[in-house]
């Protein structure tokens, strides 16, 4: 499991990379071609991920909806994670068709590294999600590596309405994604 991979990484003092992948405009496929077409797209993309990342060092999982996670064990450096993200992104270069319709869809990928960005699985996922949302807020499609500056951009829109609604806010300036477990 994810937690076991991080525990082993902690014991061996090695890095682990996480990619959080969201398909851009997936709802459009479901709305215009049908949910069956959307399921077909997810199935084809999942098979492509499994085919190109079939090693013991990389784990691919569908998180639900139109999200996938790719866990890179024994990560050597950030460049290796970016290369893995680029390979995942390239899986949409070959078109996916369903009953004669070419499905055009984009992909946004948020990336993060253990232990640099977070110390546990839930916070590592949170960091990848923050990177993914930062990318989507600046225009969909592409790859974004998590960095601490993303908290500052999160803090601005949240401060106005979050306190009144009881929604969580970004950590205070200077803190990082190494939060205590939920």
TIKOL-468386 format. One line per field, with one value per atom (N, C-alpha, C, CB): residue number from 1; z, y, x. Coordinates in steps of 0.1 Angstrom, whole numbers, plus 5000, padded with zeros to 4 digits. Glycine has a CB too. Layout:
<pts>
i NUM, ...;
Z Z, ...;
Y Y, ...;
X X, ...;
</pts>
This chain:
<pts>
i 1, 1, 1, 1, 2, 2, 2, 2, 3, 3, 3, 3, 4, 4, 4, 4, 5, 5, 5, 5, 6, 6, 6, 6, 7, 7, 7, 7, 8, 8, 8, 8, 9, 9, 9, 9, 10, 10, 10, 10, 11, 11, 11, 11, 12, 12, 12, 12, 13, 13, 13, 13, 14, 14, 14, 14, 15, 15, 15, 15, 16, 16, 16, 16, 17, 17, 17, 17, 18, 18, 18, 18, 19, 19, 19, 19, 20, 20, 20, 20, 21, 21, 21, 21, 22, 22, 22, 22, 23, 23, 23, 23, 24, 24, 24, 24, 25, 25, 25, 25, 26, 26, 26, 26, 27, 27, 27, 27, 28, 28, 28, 28, 29, 29, 29, 29, 30, 30, 30, 30, 31, 31, 31, 31, 32, 32, 32, 32, 33, 33, 33, 33, 34, 34, 34, 34, 35, 35, 35, 35, 36, 36, 36, 36, 37, 37, 37, 37, 38, 38, 38, 38, 39, 39, 39, 39, 40, 40, 40, 40, 41, 41, 41, 41, 42, 42, 42, 42, 43, 43, 43, 43, 44, 44, 44, 44, 45, 45, 45, 45, 46, 46, 46, 46, 47, 47, 47, 47, 48, 48, 48, 48, 49, 49, 49, 49, 50, 50, 50, 50, 51, 51, 51, 51, 52, 52, 52, 52, 53, 53, 53, 53, 54, 54, 54, 54, 55, 55, 55, 55, 56, 56, 56, 56, 57, 57, 57, 57, 58, 58, 58, 58, 59, 59, 59, 59, 60, 60, 60, 60, 61, 61, 61, 61, 62, 62, 62, 62, 63, 63, 63, 63, 64, 64, 64, 64, 65, 65, 65, 65, 66, 66, 66, 66, 67, 67, 67, 67, 68, 68, 68, 68, 69, 69, 69, 69, 70, 70, 70, 70, 71, 71, 71, 71, 72, 72, 72, 72, 73, 73, 73, 73, 74, 74, 74, 74, 75, 75, 75, 75, 76, 76, 76, 76, 77, 77, 77, 77, 78, 78, 78, 78, 79, 79, 79, 79, 80, 80, 80, 80, 81, 81, 81, 81, 82, 82, 82, 82, 83, 83, 83, 83, 84, 84, 84, 84, 85, 85, 85, 85, 86, 86, 86, 86, 87, 87, 87, 87, 88, 88, 88, 88, 89, 89, 89, 89, 90, 90, 90, 90, 91, 91, 91, 91, 92, 92, 92, 92, 93, 93, 93, 93, 94, 94, 94, 94, 95, 95, 95, 95, 96, 96, 96, 96, 97, 97, 97, 97, 98, 98, 98, 98, 99, 99, 99, 99, 100, 100, 100, 100, 101, 101, 101, 101, 102, 102, 102, 102, 103, 103, 103, 103, 104, 104, 104, 104, 105, 105, 105, 105, 106, 106, 106, 106, 107, 107, 107, 107, 108, 108, 108, 108, 109, 109, 109, 109, 110, 110, 110, 110, 111, 111, 111, 111, 112, 112, 112, 112, 113, 113, 113, 113, 114, 114, 114, 114, 115, 115, 115, 115, 116, 116, 116, 116, 117, 117, 117, 117, 118, 118, 118, 118, 119, 119, 119, 119, 120, 120, 120, 120, 121, 121, 121, 121, 122, 122, 122, 122, 123, 123, 123, 123, 124, 124, 124, 124, 125, 125, 125, 125, 126, 126, 126, 126, 127, 127, 127, 127, 128, 128, 128, 128, 129, 129, 129, 129, 130, 130, 130, 130, 131, 131, 131, 131, 132, 132, 132, 132, 133, 133, 133, 133, 134, 134, 134, 134, 135, 135, 135, 135, 136, 136, 136, 136, 137, 137, 137, 137, 138, 138, 138, 138, 139, 139, 139, 139, 140, 140, 140, 140, 141, 141, 141, 141, 142, 142, 142, 142, 143, 143, 143, 143, 144, 144, 144, 144, 145, 145, 145, 145, 146, 146, 146, 146, 147, 147, 147, 147, 148, 148, 148, 148, 149, 149, 149, 149, 150, 150, 150, 150, 151, 151, 151, 151, 152, 152, 152, 152, 153, 153, 153, 153, 154, 154, 154, 154, 155, 155, 155, 155, 156, 156, 156, 156, 157, 157, 157, 157, 158, 158, 158, 158, 159, 159, 159, 159, 160, 160, 160, 160, 161, 161, 161, 161, 162, 162, 162, 162, 163, 163, 163, 163, 164, 164, 164, 164, 165, 165, 165, 165, 166, 166, 166, 166, 167, 167, 167, 167, 168, 168, 168, 168, 169, 169, 169, 169, 170, 170, 170, 170, 171, 171, 171, 171, 172, 172, 172, 172, 173, 173, 173, 173, 174, 174, 174, 174, 175, 175, 175, 175, 176, 176, 176, 176, 177, 177, 177, 177, 178, 178, 178, 178, 179, 179, 179, 179, 180, 180, 180, 180, 181, 181, 181, 181, 182, 182, 182, 182;
Z 5000, 5000, 5000, 5012, 4998, 4998, 5011, 4995, 5022, 5035, 5037, 5046, 5032, 5033, 5025, 5029, 5013, 5004, 5011, 4991, 5017, 5024, 5037, 5028, 5044, 5055, 5051, 5063, 5040, 5035, 5031, 5024, 5024, 5020, 5031, 5011, 5042, 5054, 5060, 5064, 5061, 5067, 5058, 5068, 5045, 5036, 5032, 5023, 5037, 5034, 5019, 5041, 5012, 4998, 4995, 4990, 4983, 4979, 4972, 4970, 4972, 4965, 4958, 4974, 4945, 4938, 4936, 4924, 4936, 4934, 4923, 4947, 4914, 4903, 4906, 4889, 4906, 4906, 4893, 4918, 4886, 4872, 4872, 4863, 4865, 4863, 4848, 4872, 4843, 4829, 4827, 4823, 4819, 4816, 4807, 4810, 4810, 4802, 4801, 4788, 4810, 4810, 4810, 4822, 4818, 4819, 4805, 4828, 4797, 4783, 4775, 4775, 4777, 4771, 4776, 4773, 4789, 4795, 4790, 4810, 4789, 4786, 4771, 4789, 4762, 4748, 4741, 4741, 4746, 4740, 4749, 4737, 4762, 4771, 4782, 4764, 4793, 4803, 4799, 4816, 4790, 4785, 4777, 4776, 4770, 4763, 4773, 4753, 4783, 4793, 4800, 4804, 4803, 4809, 4800, 4813, 4787, 4777, 4777, 4763, 4777, 4778, 4790, 4777, 4802, 4814, 4813, 4826, 4807, 4806, 4797, 4801, 4785, 4776, 4782, 4763, 4788, 4794, 4806, 4799, 4814, 4824, 4819, 4832, 4808, 4801, 4796, 4790, 4790, 4785, 4796, 4777, 4808, 4819, 4824, 4830, 4825, 4829, 4820, 4831, 4807, 4797, 4798, 4783, 4800, 4799, 4813, 4794, 4824, 4837, 4844, 4846, 4837, 4842, 4852, 4831, 4855, 4864, 4878, 4862, 4886, 4900, 4908, 4907, 4901, 4907, 4906, 4901, 4898, 4896, 4897, 4881, 4905, 4908, 4902, 4923, 4895, 4889, 4895, 4873, 4899, 4905, 4900, 4921, 4898, 4895, 4909, 4885, 4911, 4924, 4924, 4928, 4913, 4911, 4902, 4925, 4897, 4887, 4876, 4894, 4873, 4862, 4868, 4853, 4879, 4885, 4887, 4899, 4884, 4885, 4894, 4871, 4901, 4908, 4903, 4924, 4902, 4899, 4909, 4884, 4916, 4926, 4921, 4939, 4922, 4917, 4929, 4908, 4931, 4943, 4939, 4946, 4949, 4947, 4938, 4942, 4939, 4931, 4932, 4934, 4921, 4922, 4923, 4909, 4915, 4916, 4910, 4908, 4911, 4906, 4890, 4909, 4883, 4869, 4865, 4863, 4873, 4870, 4871, 4879, 4881, 4883, 4872, 4896, 4867, 4856, 4843, 4854, 4841, 4830, 4830, 4829, 4842, 4843, 4840, 4858, 4845, 4842, 4827, 4850, 4821, 4806, 4798, 4801, 4803, 4797, 4799, 4803, 4811, 4813, 4804, 4828, 4803, 4795, 4781, 4797, 4776, 4762, 4758, 4759, 4768, 4765, 4758, 4778, 4759, 4751, 4737, 4759, 4734, 4720, 4710, 4719, 4713, 4705, 4707, 4707, 4697, 4700, 4705, 4687, 4713, 4718, 4710, 4734, 4705, 4697, 4704, 4683, 4702, 4707, 4697, 4721, 4692, 4681, 4670, 4687, 4665, 4654, 4658, 4645, 4671, 4676, 4682, 4686, 4678, 4684, 4696, 4674, 4708, 4720, 4722, 4732, 4723, 4725, 4740, 4716, 4747, 4761, 4765, 4769, 4776, 4781, 4794, 4782, 4799, 4811, 4819, 4809, 4832, 4841, 4852, 4848, 4855, 4864, 4875, 4857, 4888, 4899, 4905, 4910, 4908, 4912, 4925, 4901, 4933, 4946, 4950, 4957, 4959, 4963, 4978, 4958, 4982, 4996, 4998, 5000, 5009, 5020, 5019, 5032, 5008, 5007, 5009, 4993, 5004, 5004, 5016, 4991, 5020, 5030, 5036, 5024, 5048, 5056, 5057, 5070, 5052, 5053, 5040, 5065, 5038, 5026, 5024, 5026, 5034, 5032, 5029, 5045, 5035, 5031, 5018, 5042, 5014, 5001, 4990, 4999, 4992, 4983, 4983, 4987, 4994, 4995, 4987, 5010, 4988, 4981, 4966, 4985, 4961, 4947, 4942, 4944, 4951, 4947, 4947, 4958, 4955, 4955, 4942, 4967, 4938, 4925, 4914, 4924, 4914, 4903, 4902, 4906, 4914, 4913, 4910, 4927, 4913, 4909, 4894, 4916, 4888, 4874, 4867, 4869, 4872, 4867, 4868, 4873, 4879, 4880, 4871, 4895, 4865, 4856, 4841, 4859, 4839, 4826, 4826, 4815, 4821, 4822, 4813, 4819, 4815, 4807, 4810, 4792, 4813, 4816, 4829, 4817, 4834, 4845, 4855, 4841, 4867, 4877, 4890, 4881, 4893, 4905, 4917, 4903, 4928, 4940, 4945, 4951, 4950, 4957, 4968, 4947, 4977, 4989, 4985, 4998, 4974, 4969, 4966, 4956, 4964, 4961, 4973, 4956, 4985, 4997, 4997, 5009, 4993, 4993, 4984, 4989, 4972, 4962, 4967, 4949, 4975, 4980, 4991, 4986, 4999, 5010, 5006, 5018, 4995, 4991, 4990, 4979, 4981, 4979, 4991, 4967, 4999, 5010, 5021, 5014, 5024, 5035, 5035, 5036, 5024, 5023, 5029, 5009, 5023, 5027, 5035, 5015, 5037, 5044, 5059, 5042, 5065, 5080, 5083, 5085, 5075, 5077, 5075, 5069, 5065, 5061, 5069, 5047, 5077, 5084, 5076, 5090, 5064, 5055, 5060, 5040, 5058, 5062, 5053, 5061, 5059, 5052, 5050, 5059, 5041, 5039, 5052, 5027, 5054, 5066, 5066, 5067, 5077, 5079, 5070, 5093, 5066, 5057, 5064, 5055, 5056, 5061, 5064, 5073, 5066, 5068, 5055, 5077, 5056, 5044, 5045, 5042, 5036, 5035, 5045, 5021, 5054, 5064, 5076, 5068, 5074, 5085, 5093, 5079, 5104, 5112, 5105, 5127, 5107, 5101, 5105, 5104, 5096, 5099, 5109, 5086;
Y 4988, 5000, 5013, 5000, 5024, 5037, 5039, 5048, 5037, 5039, 5030, 5037, 5018, 5009, 5013, 4994, 5018, 5023, 5035, 5028, 5044, 5055, 5051, 5065, 5041, 5036, 5030, 5025, 5022, 5016, 5027, 5006, 5037, 5048, 5055, 5058, 5057, 5063, 5055, 5066, 5042, 5033, 5033, 5019, 5033, 5032, 5046, 5025, 5057, 5071, 5073, 5074, 5070, 5072, 5081, 5059, 5086, 5094, 5086, 5106, 5091, 5086, 5097, 5078, 5095, 5105, 5102, 5108, 5112, 5110, 5119, 5112, 5113, 5121, 5119, 5116, 5130, 5130, 5136, 5139, 5127, 5130, 5132, 5119, 5143, 5146, 5148, 5159, 5142, 5144, 5157, 5132, 5166, 5178, 5176, 5189, 5182, 5182, 5168, 5188, 5160, 5146, 5146, 5138, 5156, 5157, 5159, 5168, 5166, 5169, 5156, 5178, 5146, 5133, 5126, 5125, 5126, 5119, 5126, 5120, 5139, 5146, 5145, 5161, 5145, 5145, 5131, 5153, 5122, 5109, 5098, 5105, 5100, 5090, 5086, 5078, 5081, 5076, 5064, 5074, 5056, 5044, 5048, 5036, 5059, 5064, 5069, 5076, 5076, 5080, 5068, 5089, 5058, 5046, 5039, 5036, 5039, 5034, 5042, 5034, 5055, 5063, 5060, 5078, 5059, 5056, 5042, 5056, 5033, 5019, 5019, 5009, 5026, 5026, 5033, 5033, 5044, 5052, 5044, 5065, 5037, 5028, 5017, 5022, 5011, 5001, 5007, 4994, 5019, 5025, 5028, 5038, 5033, 5036, 5023, 5042, 5012, 4999, 4994, 4989, 4996, 4991, 4999, 4992, 5012, 5019, 5020, 5033, 5017, 5018, 5004, 5028, 4993, 4980, 4975, 4971, 4984, 4979, 4978, 4988, 4971, 4970, 4983, 4959, 4992, 5005, 5016, 5010, 5013, 5023, 5016, 5029, 5023, 5017, 5027, 5015, 5022, 5030, 5026, 5028, 5037, 5034, 5044, 5034, 5040, 5049, 5052, 5043, 5065, 5070, 5071, 5083, 5072, 5074, 5085, 5076, 5086, 5096, 5096, 5110, 5107, 5108, 5111, 5120, 5106, 5108, 5095, 5114, 5096, 5085, 5090, 5080, 5080, 5083, 5074, 5082, 5079, 5071, 5074, 5075, 5063, 5063, 5058, 5055, 5066, 5062, 5059, 5073, 5046, 5042, 5044, 5027, 5045, 5046, 5058, 5033, 5069, 5080, 5085, 5092, 5087, 5092, 5107, 5087, 5114, 5129, 5134, 5134, 5147, 5153, 5152, 5168, 5152, 5150, 5137, 5151, 5126, 5113, 5114, 5102, 5121, 5123, 5131, 5130, 5141, 5149, 5141, 5162, 5133, 5124, 5114, 5116, 5108, 5099, 5106, 5093, 5119, 5127, 5129, 5140, 5132, 5135, 5122, 5140, 5111, 5098, 5096, 5086, 5098, 5097, 5107, 5100, 5119, 5129, 5125, 5143, 5119, 5114, 5103, 5109, 5097, 5086, 5091, 5079, 5104, 5110, 5115, 5122, 5114, 5117, 5108, 5117, 5095, 5086, 5087, 5071, 5090, 5092, 5080, 5097, 5083, 5073, 5074, 5073, 5064, 5064, 5056, 5060, 5060, 5052, 5053, 5057, 5042, 5041, 5051, 5041, 5053, 5062, 5076, 5061, 5079, 5093, 5094, 5098, 5103, 5106, 5114, 5113, 5109, 5117, 5126, 5107, 5139, 5148, 5153, 5161, 5150, 5153, 5158, 5141, 5165, 5170, 5163, 5185, 5166, 5160, 5170, 5147, 5171, 5179, 5170, 5190, 5173, 5164, 5173, 5156, 5169, 5175, 5166, 5179, 5171, 5162, 5166, 5162, 5157, 5160, 5149, 5161, 5152, 5143, 5141, 5148, 5128, 5124, 5122, 5111, 5127, 5134, 5149, 5129, 5154, 5169, 5177, 5172, 5172, 5180, 5176, 5179, 5163, 5159, 5146, 5156, 5143, 5132, 5120, 5136, 5121, 5110, 5110, 5111, 5099, 5097, 5107, 5083, 5111, 5120, 5134, 5121, 5138, 5151, 5151, 5156, 5140, 5139, 5140, 5126, 5134, 5135, 5150, 5126, 5156, 5170, 5179, 5175, 5177, 5185, 5183, 5181, 5170, 5168, 5174, 5153, 5174, 5181, 5196, 5177, 5202, 5216, 5220, 5221, 5212, 5214, 5213, 5205, 5203, 5200, 5212, 5187, 5217, 5228, 5241, 5229, 5243, 5255, 5255, 5255, 5243, 5242, 5245, 5228, 5239, 5241, 5256, 5232, 5263, 5277, 5286, 5281, 5282, 5290, 5285, 5290, 5276, 5271, 5256, 5278, 5248, 5234, 5228, 5227, 5216, 5209, 5211, 5213, 5201, 5202, 5195, 5216, 5198, 5192, 5203, 5183, 5201, 5211, 5204, 5220, 5208, 5203, 5212, 5203, 5205, 5212, 5221, 5202, 5233, 5241, 5249, 5250, 5254, 5261, 5274, 5264, 5280, 5292, 5290, 5298, 5278, 5275, 5278, 5260, 5276, 5279, 5294, 5275, 5303, 5317, 5320, 5325, 5314, 5317, 5311, 5311, 5300, 5294, 5303, 5280, 5309, 5317, 5329, 5322, 5336, 5348, 5346, 5353, 5337, 5335, 5329, 5327, 5321, 5314, 5324, 5303, 5333, 5342, 5349, 5352, 5354, 5362, 5355, 5367, 5343, 5336, 5324, 5333, 5319, 5307, 5307, 5302, 5318, 5319, 5319, 5332, 5326, 5326, 5312, 5337, 5305, 5292, 5281, 5290, 5283, 5272, 5263, 5264, 5267, 5259, 5261, 5264, 5250, 5251, 5261, 5238, 5268, 5277, 5271, 5291, 5277, 5273, 5276, 5280, 5268, 5270, 5284, 5260, 5289, 5302, 5303, 5305, 5315, 5317, 5311, 5332, 5305, 5299, 5284, 5306, 5279, 5265, 5257, 5263, 5244, 5236, 5226, 5230, 5216, 5206, 5195, 5201, 5197, 5187, 5189, 5187, 5187, 5188, 5176, 5193, 5176, 5164, 5156, 5167, 5143, 5135, 5139, 5120, 5137, 5140, 5131, 5140;
X 5008, 5000, 5009, 4991, 5002, 5009, 5017, 4999, 5010, 5017, 5029, 5007, 5028, 5039, 5051, 5035, 5048, 5059, 5066, 5053, 5058, 5065, 5072, 5054, 5067, 5074, 5088, 5066, 5088, 5100, 5110, 5097, 5104, 5113, 5119, 5104, 5111, 5117, 5128, 5105, 5126, 5136, 5149, 5130, 5147, 5158, 5164, 5155, 5157, 5161, 5162, 5174, 5151, 5150, 5138, 5150, 5138, 5126, 5116, 5131, 5104, 5092, 5086, 5082, 5081, 5074, 5059, 5080, 5051, 5037, 5032, 5029, 5025, 5018, 5003, 5022, 4996, 4981, 4976, 4976, 4969, 4965, 4950, 4969, 4946, 4931, 4929, 4927, 4919, 4916, 4907, 4908, 4913, 4906, 4894, 4916, 4883, 4871, 4865, 4873, 4867, 4862, 4847, 4867, 4841, 4826, 4820, 4822, 4827, 4822, 4821, 4832, 4830, 4829, 4816, 4842, 4815, 4803, 4790, 4804, 4790, 4777, 4774, 4779, 4784, 4781, 4781, 4792, 4790, 4791, 4785, 4805, 4783, 4777, 4788, 4772, 4782, 4791, 4798, 4783, 4792, 4799, 4812, 4790, 4811, 4823, 4833, 4819, 4829, 4838, 4845, 4831, 4837, 4843, 4853, 4832, 4850, 4859, 4872, 4853, 4871, 4883, 4892, 4879, 4886, 4893, 4900, 4883, 4892, 4898, 4910, 4887, 4909, 4920, 4932, 4915, 4930, 4941, 4947, 4936, 4939, 4944, 4953, 4933, 4949, 4957, 4970, 4949, 4969, 4982, 4991, 4978, 4986, 4995, 5001, 4987, 4993, 4999, 5009, 4987, 5007, 5017, 5030, 5011, 5030, 5042, 5049, 5040, 5041, 5047, 5046, 5040, 5048, 5046, 5057, 5044, 5066, 5077, 5073, 5090, 5081, 5078, 5081, 5087, 5088, 5092, 5081, 5104, 5071, 5060, 5046, 5061, 5038, 5024, 5014, 5022, 5005, 4994, 4981, 4993, 4973, 4960, 4950, 4961, 4938, 4927, 4920, 4916, 4920, 4915, 4900, 4921, 4894, 4879, 4877, 4873, 4864, 4861, 4871, 4861, 4877, 4887, 4901, 4882, 4904, 4917, 4925, 4916, 4938, 4947, 4958, 4953, 4965, 4977, 4988, 4975, 5000, 5012, 5022, 5017, 5026, 5036, 5049, 5031, 5060, 5073, 5082, 5080, 5084, 5093, 5107, 5090, 5116, 5130, 5134, 5136, 5127, 5129, 5144, 5119, 5151, 5164, 5165, 5172, 5157, 5157, 5144, 5169, 5142, 5130, 5128, 5130, 5140, 5139, 5133, 5154, 5136, 5130, 5115, 5136, 5110, 5095, 5089, 5092, 5096, 5091, 5091, 5100, 5101, 5101, 5090, 5115, 5087, 5075, 5062, 5075, 5061, 5049, 5048, 5049, 5059, 5058, 5054, 5072, 5059, 5055, 5040, 5063, 5035, 5020, 5012, 5017, 5017, 5010, 5010, 5018, 5021, 5022, 5011, 5036, 5005, 4996, 4983, 4992, 4981, 4969, 4973, 4964, 4986, 4990, 4983, 5005, 4982, 4975, 4961, 4981, 4952, 4938, 4931, 4931, 4920, 4911, 4898, 4910, 4893, 4880, 4870, 4882, 4857, 4846, 4835, 4841, 4831, 4821, 4822, 4807, 4835, 4837, 4840, 4826, 4839, 4841, 4855, 4830, 4863, 4876, 4874, 4886, 4878, 4877, 4889, 4874, 4887, 4897, 4896, 4897, 4907, 4907, 4921, 4903, 4922, 4935, 4938, 4936, 4950, 4955, 4962, 4963, 4959, 4967, 4973, 4958, 4986, 4993, 5000, 5004, 4997, 5003, 5014, 4993, 5026, 5037, 5042, 5048, 5047, 5052, 5062, 5041, 5071, 5082, 5082, 5096, 5083, 5085, 5100, 5077, 5106, 5101, 5102, 5109, 5107, 5109, 5096, 5114, 5085, 5072, 5063, 5065, 5063, 5054, 5060, 5040, 5055, 5061, 5051, 5064, 5039, 5030, 5021, 5021, 5013, 5006, 4995, 5000, 4988, 4977, 4982, 4968, 4993, 4998, 5006, 5008, 5011, 5017, 5006, 5025, 4995, 4984, 4979, 4972, 4979, 4974, 4984, 4974, 4997, 5006, 5005, 5021, 5003, 5000, 4988, 5000, 4977, 4965, 4966, 4954, 4974, 4976, 4983, 4985, 4993, 5000, 4991, 5012, 4982, 4973, 4963, 4965, 4958, 4948, 4955, 4942, 4968, 4975, 4976, 4989, 4979, 4980, 4967, 4985, 4956, 4943, 4938, 4933, 4942, 4938, 4945, 4941, 4957, 4964, 4962, 4979, 4953, 4950, 4953, 4959, 4944, 4945, 4956, 4932, 4959, 4969, 4983, 4966, 4990, 5004, 5008, 5008, 5020, 5026, 5031, 5038, 5028, 5032, 5038, 5020, 5050, 5056, 5052, 5072, 5049, 5046, 5057, 5041, 5054, 5064, 5057, 5072, 5065, 5059, 5052, 5070, 5056, 5049, 5034, 5056, 5030, 5016, 5007, 5015, 5013, 5005, 5001, 5013, 5011, 5008, 4997, 5021, 4997, 4986, 4972, 4989, 4973, 4961, 4955, 4964, 4964, 4960, 4952, 4972, 4954, 4947, 4932, 4953, 4928, 4913, 4906, 4911, 4913, 4907, 4904, 4915, 4913, 4911, 4898, 4923, 4893, 4881, 4869, 4879, 4866, 4854, 4855, 4847, 4867, 4869, 4866, 4883, 4870, 4868, 4853, 4874, 4845, 4831, 4824, 4824, 4829, 4823, 4828, 4825, 4839, 4845, 4854, 4834, 4857, 4866, 4880, 4864, 4888, 4902, 4909, 4909, 4920, 4928, 4942, 4928, 4949, 4963, 4971, 4970, 4982, 4990, 4996, 5001, 5000, 5006, 5019, 5010, 5022, 5033, 5046, 5035, 5054, 5066, 5065, 5071, 5053, 5051, 5051, 5038, 5051, 5051, 5040, 5065, 5041, 5030, 5033, 5030, 5042, 5045, 5037, 5060, 5024, 5014, 5012, 5000, 5006, 5004, 4993, 5000, 4992, 4982, 4968, 4984, 4958, 4944, 4938, 4936;
</pts>
